[in-house]
Every structure is written in C-alpha cells, then in structure tokens.
Amino acid sequence: MASARVSKPVLGVESSCDETGVAVYDVARGLLAHRLYSQASMHAEYGGVVPELASRDHVRKLLPLLEATLGDAGLRPRDLGGVAYTAGPGLAGALLVGAATARALAWALQIPALGVHHMEGHLLAPLLEPDPPQPPFVALLVSGGHSMLVQVAAIGRYALLGDTLDDAAGEAFDKTAMLLGLAYPGGPALATLAAQGRRDAYRFTRPLLDRPGLDFSFSGLKTQVLLAWQRSDHSDATRADIAASFEAAMVETLVEKCRRALRASAGTRLVVAGGVGANRALRAALTTASAGDGFRTWFPRPEFCTDNGAMIAHVGALRLAAGEHGDNAIRIFPRWSLDSLGALAA
C-alpha cells in the first residue's frame, strides 16, 4: 500500500523469537541507536526456546528497551516518522507482542507502521556497514531455521535459488552441540570447542555436494555426528575433534554452494547474513574462496548477524521512505515466503 513517504527517523522492533531488539534508523543519517536484550540465559535451563516464556519476556522487556533506545538517540516519540516491526516469520506469540506494541505506538502518534519480513532484515543487514554492497548480488541466509541462497536483483526483488530440505545450518549447529553435551545456545559453544580440535579427525559427509542443485540438507550430517560420538571414548579431545570435523563439513558445504550459486548467476557479489554468518571458520573460508574465484563477500558485524532491531528499523525505514505502509490491523505471518515481497517503489 502506498502513502506519503517517510523521511523522519523510524523505530524498529524485533521480537520474532528469543531476543528483544529495538533501534532507530534514519535514511539520511543512518543508524541512530540500537539495544538488544537476549533471553538465552532463561532458555538455557530448557535446552532451547520455550515459546510461552519468550512471549512473556518480550512483554516485560519491550517498553523499557524502547524508552532507553529513544533516549540513546536523543529523540522523543513525537520525533518519529514511522514504526517498523517484525511481522514474520517467527513464533506467533512473540511476534504478536512486537506487532501490537508497534501498532499501538503508531496509532497513538498518528504515524505509519509497517510489518517487516524477518529474513529481509537479515538479508539487508550488510547494508548497515560502511561500503555496503549494491544489487545485484547473491545472498546466503543462514539464520535459525533457515538456510537459503537468494538472488537479489534489487531491494525487494528476490528469487530463491536454494532452500533447506530438513535441518538448517543453525539447527544442525545447535542440535550437534546438544548431542555433545554443550550448553545452550549451542552454535557459538560448538564453534569455540571446534577451535580446539582437529578438522580432519573425522570425514563427515558434505551433504548434497555429490549432485547438482543449490538446496541444503543437514539432518544426515547430524546423524553421522551422533553415531561418531556414541562409538567414541567420550573424551574431551574426541569431543573437540568431532566438533571441529562437523564444522569443517558444514563450512565446506556452505562455501561450495555459494560458489555454485555465483557461477550459475554469473555473479561477483556475495552477501552472508544470519546467525551462522558470525562463524569465524565460515568467514575465513569464504574470504579465501573470494580471493581464489574473483568475487567479493560482505558480512554484517557479528552483533547484526543474530536477531536485532537495527535490521528491522533499516528495512522499515527504506520501505516507509518509498511510501509503503500497512493498515491499522495487527497482522503477523509465522510463515512468510521471502520471494512474495514487492520491490521498492521508484
């Protein structure tokens, strides 16, 4: 839906899962402030995210975080030109907290509000950095339950090149960490442990690299790790070796899929985003591949790889500046296809 174009600062709210993020972004001045509250310590007791607890914690944390972020930016609510919030995909209850808060604030201030696609936020997070990439480019999105390769012709014009068939990369990291007895959140813990092990100690499968295509499948790799651990001596050294060998298989698979996608699209620009995009081994391997194959890779800073309000404020500001907005209804989309989005208006 088109409307007047917003040129004043935009408040962004992220509440799709277990992090409460708030930020303020201005299309002329960039990111003005951002804050993030993580629920990781609360969910660690259960070994994963408990949706009802996540929703309740968003209710407790969102308004104080919002007030603090506006203070950091030196703004009052009446200085805002619009409000953006994550409308999906994500946990329904958690999404509703952010959507209801954002819509209520926008209604009270009589300013437009816009629901933002969570994965578009991740996809465009590298644009928050100095010297951002310009479309066209290929994006590797490896966030939570998503592993996908996307052709980006322009902002809002996305074509899915490859998707996950079962476990996504982030899920495989977390589940493998749990198999090895590591604390939640498992992905970062496994990467830390992998740095202490031998990457060639086990030769795990590189899933789907023996056939054409750009889809991902990591459930079999997870099963191989389980069997290797069950048959091992369960020593600390073995645990580190399995972690390192798993990470090596994961990284090699992701890198090769990126190379294939770039060759298929004749691309020279790669964007990597999402939680797994913070993995140091993946960043190092893609940097090496970039030099060898002649393409360039962009990463967001690690704090913008995981869920955050900055990426939502950024996308919301771009779309509101293009004249988009929603009606006053509170709508969420726990499942929402990225390639269903529309391109920005000229």
C-alpha positions in Angstrom: 0.0 0.0 0.0 1.4 3.4 -1.0 1.2 6.6 1.1 3.3 9.7 1.9 7.0 8.9 2.0 8.5 9.0 5.5 11.7 11.0 5.9 11.9 11.2 9.7 13.5 8.6 11.9 11.9 5.2 12.1 11.7 3.0 15.2 12.3 -0.7 14.6 11.0 -3.6 16.9 12.3 -7.2 16.6 10.5 -9.9 18.7 10.4 -12.9 16.5 12.0 -15.4 18.9 14.1 -15.1 22.0 15.7 -11.6 21.5 14.0 -8.3 22.1 15.6 -5.7 19.8 14.8 -2.0 19.4 16.6 0.5 17.1 16.1 3.9 15.4 17.2 4.4 11.8 17.1 7.5 9.6 17.5 7.1 5.9 19.7 10.3 5.8 21.8 9.8 8.9 21.9 6.0 9.3 21.6 4.0 12.5 21.0 6.4 15.4 20.7 3.9 18.3 20.0 0.2 19.0 19.6 -2.0 22.0 19.2 -5.8 22.4 18.0 -8.0 25.2 18.7 -11.7 24.9 16.7 -14.4 26.7 19.4 -17.0 26.2 20.1 -17.5 29.9 16.4 -18.0 30.6 16.0 -20.7 27.9 19.3 -22.4 28.7 17.6 -24.3 31.5 15.4 -26.0 29.0 18.0 -26.5 26.3 16.0 -24.5 23.8 13.5 -21.7 23.3 10.2 -22.1 25.2 7.7 -20.1 23.1 5.3 -19.1 26.0 8.3 -17.9 28.2 9.7 -16.0 25.2 6.4 -14.1 24.7 6.1 -13.2 28.3 9.6 -11.9 28.5 9.1 -9.7 25.4 6.1 -8.2 27.2 8.3 -7.3 30.2 11.3 -6.0 28.3 10.0 -4.2 25.2 8.7 -0.9 26.6 11.7 -0.2 28.9 14.0 -1.1 26.0 12.1 1.2 23.7 12.3 4.1 26.1 16.0 3.6 26.6 16.7 3.4 22.8 14.9 6.6 22.1 16.9 8.2 24.9 20.1 6.9 23.4 19.1 8.5 20.1 18.2 11.8 21.8 14.6 11.5 20.5 11.1 11.7 21.9 8.3 9.7 20.5 6.9 12.7 18.6 10.2 12.9 16.7 9.5 9.6 14.9 8.2 9.4 11.4 7.2 5.7 11.5 7.4 2.4 13.3 8.5 -0.9 11.8 8.2 -4.3 13.4 8.9 -7.9 12.6 5.6 -9.4 11.2 7.1 -12.8 10.5 8.3 -15.4 10.1 8.8 -16.4 13.8 6.9 -17.6 16.9 3.3 -16.4 16.8 3.1 -15.2 20.4 6.4 -13.4 20.3 5.6 -11.7 17.0 2.3 -10.5 18.4 4.0 -8.7 21.3 6.1 -6.6 18.9 3.3 -6.1 16.4 0.8 -5.0 19.0 3.2 -2.6 20.7 4.4 -1.1 17.4 0.9 -0.7 16.0 -0.4 0.9 19.3 2.5 3.4 19.3 2.0 4.3 15.7 -1.8 4.8 16.2 -1.2 7.0 19.3 1.4 9.1 17.4 -0.7 9.1 14.2 2.3 7.9 12.1 2.5 5.0 9.7 3.5 1.5 10.7 4.9 -1.3 8.6 5.4 -5.1 9.2 8.8 -6.2 8.1 9.9 -9.7 6.9 12.5 -11.0 9.3 14.6 -12.6 6.6 14.7 -9.4 4.6 16.0 -7.7 7.7 18.9 -10.3 7.8 19.4 -10.2 4.1 20.0 -6.4 4.0 21.9 -6.2 7.3 25.2 -5.8 5.5 23.9 -2.6 4.1 24.3 -1.1 7.6 28.0 -1.3 7.2 30.4 1.2 5.6 30.9 0.5 1.8 27.7 -1.6 1.6 27.1 -4.0 -1.3 24.8 -2.8 -4.2 22.4 -5.2 -6.0 22.6 -7.4 -7.9 24.1 -9.9 -5.6 23.7 -13.4 -4.2 22.8 -13.8 -0.5 23.5 -16.7 1.7 21.0 -16.6 4.6 21.8 -18.9 7.4 19.6 -17.9 10.4 17.9 -20.2 12.9 15.6 -22.5 10.9 16.6 -21.0 7.6 19.4 -21.9 5.1 18.8 -20.4 1.7 20.5 -18.9 -1.3 18.7 -15.9 -2.7 19.3 -13.9 -6.0 18.8 -10.2 -5.2 18.2 -8.2 -8.3 17.1 -5.1 -6.4 15.8 -4.4 -2.9 12.6 -6.3 -2.7 13.2 -8.3 -5.9 14.2 -11.7 -4.6 14.4 -15.1 -6.3 15.0 -18.2 -4.2 17.9 -20.3 -5.6 18.2 -22.9 -2.9 16.5 -23.8 0.4 16.8 -26.3 3.2 15.2 -29.6 2.8 15.3 -30.5 6.5 17.6 -29.2 9.2 19.0 -25.8 8.5 22.6 -24.9 9.3 21.8 -23.1 12.5 19.6 -26.0 13.7 22.4 -28.5 12.9 24.9 -26.5 14.9 22.5 -26.3 17.9 21.5 -30.0 17.7 25.0 -31.2 17.3 26.1 -29.1 20.3 23.3 -30.7 22.3 24.5 -34.2 21.3 28.0 -33.3 22.5 26.7 -32.1 25.8 27.4 -28.4 25.2 25.4 -25.6 26.9 22.7 -23.6 25.1 22.9 -21.7 22.9 24.8 -24.5 21.2 26.1 -22.9 17.9 28.7 -20.5 19.5 29.7 -23.1 22.1 30.4 -25.6 19.3 32.4 -23.2 17.3 34.5 -22.4 20.4 35.1 -26.1 21.0 35.9 -26.7 17.3 38.8 -24.3 17.5 40.5 -26.8 19.9 40.0 -29.9 17.7 41.4 -31.5 14.5 39.3 -30.7 11.5 40.4 -33.8 9.7 39.9 -36.2 12.6 36.6 -37.4 11.1 35.5 -37.3 7.5 31.8 -36.4 7.7 29.6 -36.2 4.6 29.4 -32.9 2.7 25.6 -33.1 2.1 24.3 -32.8 -1.5 27.7 -31.8 -2.9 27.7 -35.0 -5.0 24.7 -33.9 -7.0 23.7 -30.7 -8.9 21.5 -28.1 -7.3 21.6 -25.4 -4.5 19.4 -26.9 -1.8 20.7 -27.8 1.7 20.2 -30.8 3.9 22.0 -31.3 7.2 19.9 -33.9 9.1 22.2 -36.7 7.8 25.3 -34.8 8.9 23.8 -34.5 12.4 23.1 -38.3 12.5 26.8 -39.0 11.5 27.9 -36.9 14.4 25.6 -38.8 16.8 27.0 -42.2 15.7 30.6 -41.0 15.9 30.0 -39.7 19.4 28.2 -42.9 20.6 31.1 -45.0 19.3 33.8 -42.8 20.7 35.7 -42.8 24.1 33.7 -39.6 25.1 37.0 -37.9 26.0 37.3 -34.1 25.8 39.8 -34.4 23.0 37.4 -36.5 21.0 34.5 -34.1 21.6 36.7 -31.3 20.3 37.7 -33.4 17.2 34.1 -34.2 16.4 33.1 -30.6 16.8 35.9 -29.4 14.5 35.2 -32.1 11.9 31.5 -31.2 11.9 32.3 -27.5 11.5 34.6 -28.3 8.6 31.9 -30.3 6.8 29.4 -27.6 7.4 31.7 -24.8 6.2 32.9 -26.6 3.1 29.3 -27.4 2.1 28.1 -23.8 2.5 31.1 -22.4 0.7 30.7 -24.7 -2.3 27.0 -23.9 -2.6 27.8 -20.2 -2.6 30.4 -20.7 -5.4 27.9 -22.7 -7.4 25.2 -20.0 -7.0 27.6 -17.3 -8.1 28.7 -19.3 -11.1 25.1 -20.1 -12.1 24.1 -16.4 -11.9 27.4 -15.0 -13.2 27.6 -13.0 -10.0 30.6 -11.3 -8.5 29.0 -10.2 -5.2 28.1 -12.4 -2.2 26.3 -11.3 1.0 26.3 -13.5 4.0 23.8 -12.9 6.8 22.2 -14.7 9.8 23.5 -16.2 13.0 25.8 -18.7 11.3 27.3 -15.8 9.3 29.1 -14.9 12.5 31.1 -18.2 12.4 34.8 -17.4 12.1 35.6 -20.5 10.2 32.9 -19.7 7.6 34.1 -16.2 7.2 37.7 -17.2 6.8 36.8 -19.9 4.2 34.6 -17.5 2.2 37.3 -14.8 2.2 39.8 -17.4 0.8 37.3 -18.6 -1.8 36.6 -14.9 -2.8 40.2 -14.3 -3.5 40.5 -17.5 -5.5 37.3 -17.2 -7.5 37.3 -13.4 -8.0 34.2 -12.5 -6.2 33.7 -10.2 -3.2 31.9 -11.1 0.1 30.2 -8.8 2.5 29.3 -9.7 6.1 27.4 -7.7 8.8 29.2 -7.1 12.0 28.7 -10.1 14.4 26.2 -8.3 16.6 24.0 -7.8 13.5 24.2 -11.5 12.4 21.9 -12.6 15.2 18.3 -11.2 15.5 18.4 -7.4 16.2 16.3 -4.3 16.0 18.7 -2.4 13.7 17.9 -4.6 10.7 14.2 -4.2 11.2 14.4 -0.4 11.6 16.7 -0.3 8.5 14.3 -2.2 6.2 11.3 -0.4 7.6 12.9 3.0 7.0 13.7 2.0 3.4 10.2 0.8 2.7 8.4 3.7 4.6 10.6 6.2 2.7 9.4 4.5 -0.5 5.8 5.3 0.5 4.7 1.9 1.9 2.7 1.3 5.0 0.1 -1.1 6.3 -3.4 -0.5 7.6 -4.3 -0.4 11.3 -4.8 -4.2 11.7 -2.4 -6.2 13.8 -1.2 -9.0 11.4 1.5 -11.5 11.8 2.8 -14.2 9.5 4.6 -17.1 11.3 5.3 -18.5 7.9 6.0 -16.0 5.1 7.8 -16.5 1.8 10.6 -14.1 1.1 10.1 -14.1 -2.6 6.5 -12.9 -2.1 7.8 -9.4 -1.2 7.5 -6.5 -3.6 10.3 -4.3 -4.9 10.7 -0.8 -3.6 8.8 1.9 -5.4 10.9 4.2 -7.6 
